[in-house]
Amino acid sequence: MDEHERRLQARGEEVYDLYRRGSELLEAGDFNAAAIPLAKAAELEPDKSSIREALGRVYFRTGRFRKATTEFEAVIERYPVNDFAHFCLGRSLEKSGRREEARRHLALAACMRPDRKDYRLYRDRLRAA
């Protein structure tokens, strides 16, 4: 293994460790602390949708809805059929006051996964508003 390959491997391990630590903090409900390793992981690997989704969840849970929107948009750009990302984007847009845009993403999520009552609930609430 040459030096370049070693650096790439070390970077991959660093990103994975950051993602794992951030995810553990997210699941434990320590959202502010989770933002630190997840933001660093996203900076190192901006194309990793799993990292961007976790970071979006952190931003949403800490009330940083515009930042959450950016993260979920990045996920959808790479994976347009990710129902959860559409749902989260819709919720983030709604919380940012962008209700028309939110309706579209909540409707898409509900259509993709009609079995998800929570998706339908938020879609229907926003429709009625």
Secondary structure, DSSP 8 states (H G I E B T S, - for coil): --HHHHHHHHHHHHHHHHHHHHHHHHHTT-HHHHHHHHHHHHHH-TT-HHHHHHHHHHHHHTT-HHHHHHHHHHHHHH-TT-HHHHHHHHHHHHHTT-HHHHHHHHHHHHHH-TT-HHHHHHHHHHHH-
